[in-house]
Each structure stands twice: as structure tokens, then as C-alpha cells.
Amino acid sequence: MKHNAAKPGSRRWFLKTSAAALCGGAVVSRVGFPQAVRAAPGRLVSLSHNPGTGAYDFETAQMSGSIQPEGPYHGVTHLVDKRIGRELTDKRYSALNLFRLFSVNLGMGTPRSMERKVKATDTAVEITWPATEAHQGEITARYEVRDPDAIDLTMTLRVRGTYAGYELLLPSYFDKTLIPHVYLKRRAVSTKPTDVDLVVPMFNEVFRGCGLVFPRDAHAARRPFDGRWERSEYKMPTAPFLPVRHYAHPLAFMTDAEKKLAVVLMMRRERCSAISARYFSERDEERATSYSAFDFLVFGDDLLPGDTRTAKIRLALTPLDAEMSQPLKLHQKFLDERDGV
């Protein structure tokens, strides 16, 4: 497995990958499928309520952080990899944050500004947003920390309305120096297995200022163009979302410049409609944002009154080997956990 040894953002990096960037990113490697890695999930970690911030703090041997149930930037508001003593999340925002609620040609508001109920136990923080007139469905988000290096978010949706192509936009905001990576499918050729590339989405004038969307399939690729992103009822500006190549795995990760560590986000395919990434550049004038970020577009189903959907998202920290093999192995472990239930 061969990797580009040039530093991301350097002149050598951009020269070697300019052709790939025209298609949405620099190809880091061609990826195979790993063997299954079977291991039980780590034990749940105790949470400590902080009266000063209202957050629930946690600490393991490998990470520390906070889960904030209140305010617009609820979710993981503080996350430090203790192995390097570095803050990974952008200090202004949060990870695993419920943002926009969409259906076909319909915007239904944002949990960021909606009334909620909070319930906490020794090992979990649970936020519930009741149904409203604008969003006829109840959402419960349960955050749990697992030893030594993972945070699980389980979201349950109970629908009272009728919605086509229902999606929940779930962003996670990280420090601007971290570099995004996604696994993307190549165009299928005949009956051969589809090749998979590990790609760094990079700046290109073709999509300056836009969000890049990597859909699950052709149905999900239509969502950015069905009117949902054009709604203006809630005065929330959004950059155009442009669908490009299909994702190969419902998995994305950020690395440091040296590619020694990663923060990994993962889901299961049936609940991940698409992944969106901010493209990378070391030049501030080329960046769309002052942070690095991924979004998961969750669910993507047609729903009827009485329907219930549950989606689980895991955020995990990991060191990286030269082949950056750990993210796929962690994802396989995540999938196997359900298989063993």
C-alpha cells in the first residue's frame, strides 16, 4: 500500500495531487477490506457533573473531555487526547451536535434552539427534544463514554408526521489543523469489485465555499437538490452542498499533519444517508471555514406516523500506523458489536 509522503498542504503535495483534487480530493491510498476484528466494547465511564459549566466531565487513561446538554452547541464540547495533550475539538463549537432537520423541500428547524429535557445517570447524558408543530417527531440523544477512547451517541426518532427523505444533519467541529479523510468508491467497471480510495478532500476553485457531500447511493445524492437546503424560514444560512463520489464506508477520520493519530467517526450504512466534509487547505484564504469538520446526514428514510428509527454514532481516538489501518479495523469492530447481540 503506497502513500504520498509529501506533507499535506505543501507545494509538493498539491502538485502531486492536483488531478485528483479536481474530482474532490487527493487520493491517499487504494484501500482493501480488513479482516473482522472482534472485541467487546469498553466499559462505560463515569461522568461527573460540573456545576460551573453545566457539563458532564469524563476522563480515561487516554482522553478527557466534557458533554454539554444545554445551549446551541450541545454535545462533546471539550475533547483532549492525553497521549499528546492536545485539544481536538474547536473550542467555539462541539462534536456530535444535532443541527438541522430536513425532509423533501422542507426545513423543520434545529435542535440547537428547540426546548429540551435533560436526564443524566452515572454513565449517560440523555437529551430529549419533544415534537413541535414544525417538527412532528420526538428525538432522544443519549451520550455515553466507553473506556479507554470512545464516545457513543445513540439517537432515537419517534415520528408523528409524514416525511419523505427525512434527514438529520449531525456536524462535528474540530481544530482547523486536523486533516479530513474519507473512503470513496470509484466508478464501477463491468462486474469487477468496486475499487475504494482513501481520499483527503482538498480545495479546488470548482467548489470554493461549498460543502462536499459523499452520498450513500443515487437516492441520497438527490437530497441536496430537492429544495431542503433552499428553505429560509429559520434564518440559518447554509453553504451549497454538492454531491460528488459515493462513500465506500460510513466512516470518516481526522489526522494530525504527521498522521500519527486520528479521531474517527463511524456509523452503520443503513442509517447514514451521506457524509459531508469541509475540504482541506493550509491557506486560510482558500478554506471555506476556520475549522475542520465532518457532518453525518442521518436516516434518509421515508417515514410515516408511528415509525421509529434508531442510529448509533461512535467517535473514537486512535494512534495510526504507516498504513492508517486502524480506522477500518475500529469500524469493523463497531459493526461486529451488533452482530454479536
Residue pairs with C-beta under 8 A, 6 or more apart in sequence:
1 29
1 30
1 323
2 29
3 28
3 29
3 322
3 323
3 324
4 13
4 16
4 17
4 26
4 28
6 12
6 13
6 16
7 13
7 257
8 26
8 179
8 200
8 257
8 280
8 282
9 257
9 280
9 281
9 282
9 283
10 282
13 26
14 21
14 202
16 26
17 26
17 27
17 200
17 202
20 26
20 27
20 199
21 202
21 203
21 204
22 204
22 206
23 244
23 245
24 184
24 199
24 201
24 204
24 207
24 212
24 244
24 245
24 279
25 182
25 184
25 199
25 200
25 201
25 202
25 212
25 279
26 199
26 200
26 202
27 197
27 198
27 199
28 181
28 197
28 198
28 199
28 200
28 324
29 197
29 198
29 323
29 324
30 195
30 196
30 197
30 198
31 183
31 196
31 197
31 198
31 248
31 328
32 196
33 196
33 328
34 325
34 328
34 329
34 332
35 332
36 332
36 336
37 329
37 330
37 332
37 333
37 336
38 333
38 336
38 340
39 333
40 337
41 146
41 150
41 337
42 146
42 147
42 148
42 149
42 150
43 146
43 147
44 123
44 124
44 144
44 145
44 146
44 147
45 58
45 59
45 60
45 123
45 145
45 146
45 147
46 58
46 122
46 123
47 56
47 57
47 58
47 67
47 120
47 122
47 123
47 124
47 125
47 145
48 56
48 57
48 58
49 55
49 56
49 57
49 120
50 56
50 57
50 66
53 66
53 68
54 68
54 69
54 70
55 66
55 67
55 68
55 69
55 77
55 78
56 66
56 67
56 68
56 69
56 120
56 125
57 64
57 65
57 66
58 64
58 65
58 66
58 67
58 145
59 65
60 82
60 145
60 147
60 148
60 149
61 82
61 147
61 148
62 81
62 82
62 83
62 148
62 149
62 317
63 79
63 80
63 81
63 82
63 148
63 149
63 317
64 78
64 79
64 80
64 82
65 76
65 77
65 78
65 79
65 80
65 89
65 145
65 151
66 76
66 77
66 78
67 75
67 76
67 77
67 125
67 143
67 145
67 151
68 74
68 75
68 76
68 77
68 94
69 116
69 118
69 120
69 125
69 127
70 118
72 112
72 113
73 92
73 93
73 94
73 97
73 112
74 94
74 97
74 98
74 111
74 112
74 127
75 94
75 95
75 96
75 97
75 98
75 143
75 153
75 172
76 89
76 94
76 95
76 96
76 143
76 151
76 172
76 315
77 89
77 93
77 94
78 87
78 89
78 91
79 87
79 88
79 89
79 95
79 151
79 263
79 315
80 86
80 87
80 88
81 88
81 261
81 263
81 317
83 261
83 319
84 256
84 261
86 175
86 256
87 175
88 174
88 175
88 178
88 254
88 263
88 317
89 95
89 172
89 173
89 174
89 175
90 173
90 174
90 175
90 176
90 291
90 292
90 293
92 173
92 291
93 173
93 291
94 172
94 173
95 172
95 173
95 174
95 315
96 143
96 151
96 153
96 170
96 172
96 313
96 315
97 112
97 170
97 171
97 172
97 173
98 110
98 111
98 112
98 129
98 139
98 141
98 155
98 168
98 170
99 110
99 111
99 112
99 169
99 170
99 171
99 295
100 107
100 109
100 110
100 168
100 169
100 236
100 238
101 107
101 108
101 109
101 110
101 111
101 135
101 167
101 168
101 169
102 108
102 165
102 166
102 167
102 168
102 169
102 223
102 228
102 229
103 163
103 164
103 165
103 166
103 167
103 228
104 163
104 164
104 165
104 226
104 227
104 228
105 226
105 227
105 228
105 230
105 231
106 163
106 227
106 228
106 231
107 228
107 231
107 233
107 234
108 134
108 135
109 132
109 134
109 135
109 234
110 234
110 236
111 129
111 139
111 141
114 129
114 132
114 135
115 129
115 130
116 127
116 128
116 129
116 130
117 127
117 128
117 130
118 125
118 126
118 127
118 128
119 125
119 126
119 128
120 126
123 144
123 145
124 142
124 143
124 144
125 142
125 143
126 140
126 141
126 142
126 143
127 140
127 141
127 142
127 143
128 138
128 139
128 140
128 141
129 135
129 138
129 139
129 140
130 138
131 137
131 138
131 160
135 161
136 159
136 160
136 161
137 157
137 158
137 159
137 160
137 161
137 163
137 303
138 157
138 158
138 160
139 155
139 156
139 157
139 168
140 155
140 156
141 153
141 154
141 155
142 153
142 154
142 155
142 156
143 151
143 152
143 153
144 151
144 152
144 154
145 151
145 152
146 152
149 316
149 317
149 318
150 314
150 315
150 316
150 317
151 314
151 315
151 316
152 312
152 313
152 314
152 315
153 312
153 313
153 314
153 315
154 310
154 311
154 312
154 313
155 168
155 170
155 298
155 310
155 311
155 312
155 313
156 308
156 309
156 310
157 166
157 168
157 299
157 303
157 308
157 309
157 310
157 311
158 307
158 308
159 166
159 303
159 304
159 305
159 306
159 307
159 308
159 309
160 305
160 306
161 303
161 305
162 303
162 304
162 305
163 302
163 303
164 302
165 223
165 226
165 228
165 300
165 301
165 302
166 299
166 300
166 301
166 302
166 303
167 223
167 228
167 273
167 297
167 298
167 299
167 300
168 297
168 298
168 299
169 295
169 296
169 297
169 298
170 295
170 296
170 297
170 298
170 313
171 293
171 294
171 295
172 265
172 293
172 294
172 295
172 315
173 291
173 292
173 293
174 254
174 263
174 291
174 292
174 293
175 291
175 292
176 287
176 289
176 290
176 291
176 292
177 256
177 257
177 292
178 254
178 255
178 256
178 263
178 292
179 200
179 254
179 255
179 256
179 257
179 259
179 280
179 292
180 200
180 201
180 252
180 253
180 254
180 277
180 278
180 279
180 280
180 292
180 294
181 198
181 199
181 200
181 252
181 253
181 254
181 255
181 262
181 324
181 327
182 198
182 199
182 201
182 214
182 247
182 251
182 252
182 275
182 277
183 196
183 197
183 198
183 199
183 247
183 248
183 249
183 251
183 328
184 196
184 197
184 199
184 214
184 245
184 246
184 247
184 248
185 194
185 195
185 196
185 245
185 246
185 247
185 248
186 194
186 195
186 196
186 197
186 245
188 194
194 248
196 248
196 249
197 248
198 324
200 280
201 212
201 277
201 278
201 279
201 280
202 279
202 280
202 281
203 279
203 280
203 281
203 283
203 286
203 287
204 279
207 242
207 279
208 286
208 288
209 239
209 240
209 288
210 239
210 240
210 241
210 242
210 288
211 239
211 240
211 241
211 242
211 276
211 277
211 278
211 288
211 295
212 241
212 242
212 244
212 276
212 277
212 278
212 279
213 221
213 224
213 241
213 242
213 243
213 244
213 274
213 275
213 276
213 297
214 243
214 244
214 245
214 246
214 247
214 274
214 275
214 276
214 277
215 221
215 223
215 243
215 246
215 247
215 273
215 274
216 246
216 247
216 250
216 269
216 272
216 273
216 274
216 300
217 246
219 300
220 243
220 273
220 274
220 297
220 300
221 243
221 246
221 274
223 243
223 273
223 274
223 297
223 300
224 240
224 241
224 242
224 243
225 243
229 238
229 240
229 241
239 288
241 276
243 274
247 272
247 274
247 275
249 266
249 269
249 328
249 331
250 266
250 267
250 268
250 269
250 271
250 272
250 275
250 296
251 264
251 265
251 266
251 267
251 327
251 328
251 331
252 264
252 265
252 266
252 275
252 277
252 294
253 262
253 263
253 264
253 265
253 327
254 262
254 263
254 292
254 294
255 261
255 262
255 320
255 324
259 320
259 324
260 319
260 320
261 317
261 318
261 319
261 320
262 317
262 318
262 319
262 320
262 324
262 326
262 327
263 315
263 316
263 317
264 314
264 315
264 316
264 317
264 318
264 326
264 327
264 330
264 331
265 294
265 296
265 313
265 314
265 315
266 313
266 314
266 316
266 327
266 330
266 331
266 334
267 296
267 298
267 311
267 312
267 313
267 314
268 311
268 312
268 334
268 335
268 338
271 298
271 299
271 300
271 309
271 310
271 311
271 312
272 296
272 297
272 298
272 300
272 311
273 297
273 298
273 299
273 300
274 296
274 297
274 300
275 294
275 295
275 296
275 297
276 294
276 295
276 297
277 293
277 294
277 295
278 287
278 288
278 289
278 291
278 292
278 293
278 294
279 287
279 288
280 287
280 292
281 287
284 290
296 313
298 311
298 313
299 309
299 311
301 307
301 309
303 309
314 330
314 334
316 330
318 326
318 327
318 330
319 326
320 326
